[in-house]
Amino acid sequence: MTQPDPSKNLFNKIWDAHTVRTLSSGQTQLFIGMHLIHEVTSPQAFQMLRDRGLKVPFPERTIATVDHIIPTGNQARPFLDTLAEEMMVAIETNCRDFGIRLLNLDDNRQGVVHIVGPELGLTQPGITIACGDSHTSTHGAFGSIAFGVGTSQVADVLASQTMALGRPKVRQIVVTGRLRPGVYAKDVILHIIRQLGVNGGVGYAYEYAGDIFDAMTMEERMTVCNMSIEGGARCGYINPDQTTVEYLRGRPFSPQGAAFDRAAKWWLDTASGPNAQFDDFVKMDGNQIEPTVTWGINPAQSVGVSELLPTVASFSADQQKGIREALDFMEFHEGQPIRGTKIDVAFIGSCTNGRISDLREAAKVVRGRKVAAGVRTLIVPGSQQVRAQAEKEGLDQIFRDAGFDWRGAGCSMCLAMNPDKLVGREICASSSNRNFKGRQGSPTGRTLLMSPAMVAAAAVNGVVTDVREMLN
């Protein structure tokens, strides 16, 4: 391993270390250290290889799981959804034919792609990661640079272990202070996106730094990096530190013994140094962040739970049309409180907030309480390992006793490419990452993004609630 240059930020250190060459287009041909695939964006990519008679030269650098289209209720094969079953057969066939490891439903390591990578130790600092899924930025929590890519780029990585990318600029976002009780990583990233906008990160990679991120667990850091793409950034990352090292120690795919100690030293050396340069810098006060809820149709349209919805006039002229569209679609009016908004569905899960710590925080809220009458609820662990750990701790029984529906691992209602969908104009309190029109399966369904604890509070009360009032 070569010694990283201390004058560079982490992003540029890793980019330069993985550069194969500069192309005539000005883009970089970048070596991809780890490639993650799933059942939805890979079939066409494999067909591209077959059409050209190509093989996968480094199958050990690709790992597959199934998550997007699998049902979280009845998972018996063949699936009732014939298209979902076809996708399952396709990934099973493709992985077998090209020699790629598949974490199928009968494998206890199966789960949402951005949850199983870290929990298995596949995600490590200092590497490049690609996946045909927009929330691949999750893996940046470990000090890697991770890109969501399209199907043609999935084919490129399968065929060559490289892909062509333009180098983005790097913005450092420093959040100082200390989070107050009842405020979580989800609130931090929603606050950042609200301040910078859904297009604020276009052309940038985000480096998250400062007291708030230093104090976060790895699972909290993954939540933040997961939603970098919702702010328009190409990727987002947090510098590796001792918290990162200890999380990775002993994981199945992590280095072992003396090799781990050598790797850990190199991982820490990849971090941006005190003299590292950035193309832009933003500073925010974490003490001012409160539980945050989206009110509109993109993740930047949010307010603190104690706030009123904004007025149209408070936005620039070029934004006002979009604000009116959001208010009309949601059937909200400017100046109304978000607190007290009635919900029909509560969903806890997704690659943003389907980890064991998310379920623990939600369980604290619902313990000894009951779901409000008329509220449909889903608790969907992000992986089979998360589900097993939750059941070992008795969290599943807490949720069941409260009236929640305890499910199998999968993407579920985050994107509704499976049976878990909103119906009609239902309003969903969701711990997922997108509140776009139609995102959760109904073209007229409405989504309020919030932390898992806030979703749990809303489920119990039947309305958007300040979770801080329910925590001891």
C-alpha positions in Angstrom: 0.0 0.0 0.0 1.4 3.4 -0.9 1.3 6.2 1.6 -1.6 8.7 0.9 -0.7 12.3 0.2 -1.5 14.3 3.4 -2.1 17.5 1.4 -5.1 16.0 -0.4 -8.6 15.5 0.9 -9.8 11.8 1.1 -11.9 12.0 -2.0 -9.0 13.0 -4.3 -6.6 10.6 -2.6 -8.8 7.7 -3.4 -9.7 9.0 -6.9 -6.0 9.4 -7.8 -5.2 5.9 -6.4 -7.8 4.3 -8.6 -7.2 6.2 -11.8 -6.4 4.0 -14.7 -6.0 6.8 -17.2 -7.5 10.0 -18.4 -9.8 9.5 -21.4 -10.0 11.8 -24.5 -13.3 13.0 -23.2 -11.6 14.4 -20.1 -13.3 11.7 -17.9 -11.3 9.4 -15.7 -11.3 5.6 -16.3 -11.6 4.6 -12.6 -10.9 1.2 -11.2 -13.8 -0.1 -9.0 -12.7 -2.0 -6.0 -16.1 -3.5 -5.1 -19.1 -3.9 -7.2 -22.6 -4.6 -5.7 -25.5 -5.8 -7.8 -29.1 -6.6 -7.2 -32.0 -8.2 -9.2 -33.5 -5.0 -10.8 -30.7 -3.2 -12.6 -28.5 -6.2 -13.5 -30.4 -8.3 -16.0 -29.9 -5.9 -18.9 -26.2 -5.5 -18.0 -25.6 -9.2 -18.1 -27.4 -9.4 -21.5 -25.0 -6.7 -22.8 -22.1 -9.0 -21.9 -23.7 -12.0 -23.5 -24.4 -10.1 -26.7 -20.7 -9.2 -27.0 -19.4 -12.5 -25.9 -17.7 -11.0 -22.8 -16.9 -12.6 -19.4 -16.6 -11.1 -16.0 -12.8 -11.0 -15.4 -12.9 -10.4 -11.6 -16.1 -12.1 -10.3 -14.7 -12.1 -6.8 -15.0 -8.3 -6.8 -18.8 -8.4 -7.5 -21.4 -9.6 -4.9 -25.1 -9.9 -5.5 -28.1 -9.8 -3.3 -31.9 -9.6 -3.8 -33.9 -6.8 -2.2 -35.9 -4.5 -4.4 -38.7 -6.7 -5.8 -38.9 -9.5 -3.1 -42.0 -9.5 -1.0 -41.5 -9.0 2.7 -44.6 -11.0 3.7 -45.0 -14.3 1.8 -41.5 -15.1 0.3 -42.4 -18.5 -1.0 -41.2 -19.3 -4.5 -42.3 -18.9 -7.2 -43.4 -15.3 -6.3 -47.0 -14.4 -7.1 -45.7 -11.5 -9.1 -44.5 -13.1 -12.3 -42.2 -10.2 -13.2 -40.6 -10.4 -9.8 -40.1 -14.1 -10.2 -38.5 -13.6 -13.7 -36.0 -11.1 -12.2 -35.2 -13.6 -9.5 -34.6 -16.4 -12.0 -32.5 -13.9 -14.1 -30.1 -13.0 -11.2 -29.8 -16.6 -10.1 -28.9 -17.7 -13.7 -26.6 -14.8 -14.3 -24.6 -15.2 -11.1 -24.3 -18.9 -11.7 -23.2 -18.5 -15.3 -20.7 -15.7 -14.6 -19.3 -17.1 -11.3 -20.6 -14.3 -9.0 -21.5 -14.9 -5.3 -25.3 -14.4 -4.7 -26.9 -13.8 -1.3 -30.2 -15.3 -2.1 -33.3 -15.6 0.1 -32.0 -18.9 1.5 -28.8 -17.2 2.6 -28.9 -15.7 6.1 -26.7 -12.9 4.8 -29.3 -11.6 2.3 -30.7 -8.2 2.7 -30.8 -4.7 1.3 -27.6 -4.1 -0.7 -26.4 -1.1 1.2 -26.9 -2.8 4.5 -25.3 -6.2 3.8 -22.2 -4.6 2.3 -21.2 -2.9 5.6 -22.4 -5.6 8.0 -20.3 -8.2 6.1 -17.2 -6.1 6.1 -17.2 -5.8 2.3 -17.4 -2.0 2.6 -14.0 -0.7 3.7 -12.2 2.7 3.7 -10.1 3.8 0.8 -11.8 1.8 -1.9 -14.1 2.7 -4.8 -17.6 1.1 -4.9 -20.2 1.1 -7.6 -23.8 -0.3 -7.6 -26.8 0.1 -9.9 -28.7 1.9 -7.2 -28.7 5.6 -6.4 -28.2 5.2 -2.7 -24.7 3.6 -3.1 -23.4 6.8 -1.4 -24.3 5.0 1.9 -20.9 3.3 1.8 -19.1 6.6 2.0 -19.7 6.5 5.8 -16.6 4.3 5.9 -14.3 6.7 4.0 -14.8 5.0 0.6 -16.1 6.8 -2.5 -19.2 5.1 -3.7 -21.3 5.8 -6.8 -24.7 4.8 -7.9 -24.6 4.0 -11.6 -26.9 3.2 -14.5 -27.3 -0.2 -16.1 -24.8 0.5 -18.9 -22.2 1.3 -16.3 -23.1 -1.8 -14.4 -22.1 -3.7 -17.6 -18.9 -1.6 -17.9 -17.8 -2.6 -14.4 -18.8 -6.3 -14.9 -16.8 -6.4 -18.1 -13.7 -4.4 -17.2 -13.8 -3.6 -13.4 -13.6 0.1 -14.5 -16.0 2.9 -15.4 -15.7 6.4 -16.9 -16.5 9.3 -14.6 -15.9 13.0 -14.5 -14.2 14.1 -11.3 -16.5 16.1 -9.2 -15.5 19.0 -6.9 -15.5 18.5 -3.2 -17.5 20.4 -0.6 -16.8 20.0 3.0 -19.9 20.3 5.3 -19.0 20.9 8.9 -21.7 20.5 11.5 -20.7 21.6 15.0 -22.2 21.1 18.4 -24.2 18.2 19.9 -27.5 16.7 19.0 -30.3 17.1 21.5 -32.2 14.1 22.8 -34.8 13.0 20.2 -32.8 14.3 17.3 -31.2 11.7 15.1 -28.9 11.3 12.0 -32.0 11.4 9.8 -32.8 14.8 11.1 -29.2 16.0 10.4 -29.3 15.0 6.7 -32.8 16.3 6.2 -31.6 19.6 7.7 -28.6 19.8 5.4 -30.7 19.1 2.3 -33.2 21.7 3.4 -30.4 24.3 3.7 -28.5 23.4 0.5 -31.4 22.2 -1.7 -31.9 19.1 -3.8 -29.6 20.6 -6.5 -27.1 22.1 -4.1 -24.7 19.3 -4.5 -24.7 18.9 -8.3 -21.1 18.6 -9.4 -19.9 17.9 -5.9 -18.8 15.1 -3.6 -19.8 16.0 0.0 -17.3 15.5 2.9 -19.2 15.5 6.2 -17.0 16.7 9.1 -17.3 18.2 12.6 -18.4 17.3 16.1 -21.7 15.9 15.1 -20.3 13.3 12.7 -17.4 12.5 14.9 -19.8 11.5 17.7 -22.0 9.3 15.4 -22.0 5.5 15.3 -21.3 3.9 11.9 -25.0 3.2 11.4 -25.8 6.9 12.0 -23.1 7.9 9.5 -24.6 5.5 7.0 -27.9 7.2 7.3 -26.3 10.6 6.5 -24.2 9.4 3.6 -27.2 7.4 2.2 -29.1 10.6 1.4 -26.3 12.6 -0.1 -27.8 11.8 -3.5 -31.0 13.5 -2.4 -29.0 16.7 -2.1 -27.7 16.4 -5.6 -24.2 15.3 -4.6 -22.4 12.6 -6.6 -21.4 10.9 -3.4 -20.9 11.7 0.3 -18.4 10.4 2.8 -17.0 10.7 6.3 -13.4 10.3 7.1 -12.5 6.9 8.7 -11.5 7.0 12.4 -11.3 4.6 15.3 -15.1 4.2 15.3 -14.8 2.9 11.7 -11.9 0.5 12.6 -13.8 -1.0 15.5 -16.9 -1.5 13.4 -15.0 -3.5 10.8 -12.9 -5.6 13.2 -13.9 -9.2 13.0 -16.4 -8.8 10.1 -16.4 -11.8 7.7 -14.8 -10.0 4.7 -12.5 -7.7 6.8 -8.8 -8.5 6.9 -7.9 -10.7 9.9 -5.1 -10.7 12.4 -2.0 -8.7 11.5 -3.4 -7.9 8.1 -6.2 -6.0 9.8 -3.8 -3.9 11.8 -1.9 -3.0 8.7 -5.1 -2.2 6.9 -6.4 -0.1 9.8 -3.3 2.1 9.7 -3.7 2.7 6.0 -7.4 3.4 6.4 -6.7 6.1 9.0 -4.0 7.6 6.7 -6.5 8.1 3.9 -8.5 10.7 5.9 -8.4 14.3 4.9 -5.5 16.0 6.7 -5.7 19.3 8.5 -4.3 21.1 5.5 -6.5 19.4 2.9 -8.1 21.7 0.3 -11.7 21.8 -0.7 -13.6 23.5 -3.5 -16.3 24.8 -1.2 -17.1 24.9 2.6 -20.3 25.1 4.5 -20.7 25.3 8.3 -23.9 24.5 10.3 -24.8 24.5 14.0 -26.1 21.1 15.0 -27.5 22.4 18.3 -30.3 24.1 16.3 -31.5 20.9 14.6 -34.8 19.5 15.8 -36.8 16.5 14.7 -37.5 17.1 11.0 -40.4 16.1 8.8 -40.8 16.6 5.0 -44.0 18.3 4.0 -43.6 18.3 0.2 -42.6 16.2 -2.8 -38.8 16.4 -2.5 -36.5 15.9 0.5 -35.5 19.5 0.7 -39.1 20.5 1.5 -39.0 19.9 5.2 -39.6 21.7 8.5 -38.7 21.1 12.1 -41.6 19.4 13.9 -42.4 22.6 15.9 -42.4 24.8 12.8 -45.2 25.9 10.5 -45.1 25.2 6.8 -43.4 28.0 4.8 -45.3 30.6 2.8 -44.9 30.6 -0.9 -43.7 34.2 -0.8 -40.7 33.2 1.3 -39.2 31.4 -1.7 -37.5 33.0 -4.7 -39.7 33.6 -7.8 -38.2 30.7 -9.7 -39.1 28.3 -6.8 -42.6 29.4 -6.1 -44.3 27.3 -8.8 -42.7 24.1 -7.4 -43.8 25.1 -3.8 -47.4 25.6 -4.9 -47.3 22.3 -6.7 -46.1 20.5 -3.5 -48.7 22.2 -1.3 -51.5 21.3 -3.7 -50.4 17.7 -4.1 -50.1 17.2 -0.4 -53.3 19.1 0.3 -51.5 21.3 2.7 -51.6 25.1 3.0 -48.9 27.6 3.8 -48.5 28.4 7.4 -50.1 25.3 8.8 -48.3 23.2 11.5 -46.8 19.9 10.3 -47.4 18.6 13.8 -50.8 17.0 14.1 -51.0 15.9 10.5 -53.0 12.7 10.4 -51.3 9.6 8.9 -52.7 6.4 7.5 -49.5 4.3 7.2 -46.2 4.0 9.1 -43.2 2.4 7.5 -39.9 1.7 9.3 -37.2 0.2 7.1 -35.1 0.9 3.9 -31.4 1.3 3.3 -31.6 4.6 5.1 -33.1 3.4 8.4 -33.5 -0.4 8.4 -30.6 -1.2 10.7 -30.6 -2.6 14.2 -30.0 0.8 15.9 -33.0 2.2 14.0 -35.3 -0.6 15.3 -34.0 -0.2 18.8 -34.8 3.5 18.8 -38.3 2.9 17.4 -38.9 0.2 20.0 -38.1 2.6 22.8 -41.0 4.7 21.6 -43.6 2.0 21.1 -42.8 -0.2 24.2 -45.9 -0.6 26.2 -48.0 1.4 23.7 -50.4 0.5 20.9 -50.7 1.6 17.3 -53.5 4.1 16.8 -56.7 2.8 15.3 -56.8 2.8 11.5 -53.0 3.1 11.0 -51.4 0.4 8.9 -47.8 -0.3 10.0 -44.8 -2.2 8.6 -41.5 -2.9 10.3 -39.0 -4.2 7.7 -35.5 -5.1 8.9 -32.8 -4.2 6.3 -31.3 -7.7 6.3 -31.7 -11.2 7.7 -29.0 -10.5 10.2 -30.7 -7.4 11.4 -34.0 -9.3 11.7 -32.2 -12.1 13.7 -30.6 -9.7 16.0 -33.8 -7.8 16.6 -35.6 -11.1 17.4 -32.8 -12.1 19.7 -33.3 -8.8 21.6 -37.1 -9.2 21.7 -37.7 -6.1 19.6 -40.0 -8.0 17.2 -42.3 -8.9 20.2 -42.4 -5.2 21.3 -43.5 -4.2 17.8 -46.0 -7.1 17.5 -47.5 -6.3 20.9 -48.0 -2.7 19.8 -49.8 -3.8 16.6 -47.0 -3.5 14.1 -46.6 -5.9 11.2 -43.2 -7.6 11.5 -41.8 -8.5 8.0 -38.9 -10.2 6.2 -35.8 -8.3 4.9 -36.2 -6.2 1.8 -36.6 -2.7 0.3 -40.4 -2.9 0.9 -42.4 0.3 0.8 -39.4 2.5 0.2 -39.9 2.2 -3.6 -42.8 -0.2 -3.7 -41.5 -2.5 -6.5 -43.1 -5.3 -4.4 -46.5 -5.8 -2.8 -45.8 -3.2 -0.1 -47.6 -0.1 -1.5 -49.6 2.9 -0.5 -53.3 2.9 -1.6 -54.9 5.9 -3.1 -54.3 9.2 -1.2 -52.9 7.5 1.9 -50.3 9.6 3.9 -47.3 7.6 5.1 -44.9 8.5 7.9 -41.8 6.9 6.4 -38.2 6.3 7.5 -37.1 6.0 3.9 -35.3 8.5 1.6 -37.6 9.8 -1.0 -41.0 11.5 -0.9 -41.5 11.9 -4.7 -44.9 11.6 -6.2 -45.7 7.9 -6.7 -42.5 6.7 -4.9 -44.4 4.4 -2.5 -46.6 2.7 -5.1 -49.6 4.9 -5.4 -49.5 7.8 -7.9 -51.5 9.9 -5.5 -50.0 8.6 -2.2 -48.2 11.1 0.1 -45.0 10.6 2.0 -43.7 12.3 5.1 -40.0 11.5 5.7 -38.8 11.4 9.3 -36.6 9.4 11.6 -37.7 5.9 12.7 -38.4 7.2 16.2 -40.6 9.9 14.8 -42.4 7.3 12.6 -43.0 5.2 15.7 -44.4 8.2 17.5 -46.7 9.0 14.6 -47.9 5.4 14.5 -48.9 5.4 18.1 -50.7 8.7 18.1 -52.1 8.5 14.5 -50.6 12.0 13.8 -47.2 13.6 13.3 -45.9 13.9 16.8 -42.8 15.4 18.5 -41.1 12.3 19.6 -39.2 14.2 22.3 -42.5 14.3 24.3 -42.6 10.5 24.4 -39.0 9.8 25.4 -38.1 9.4 29.1 
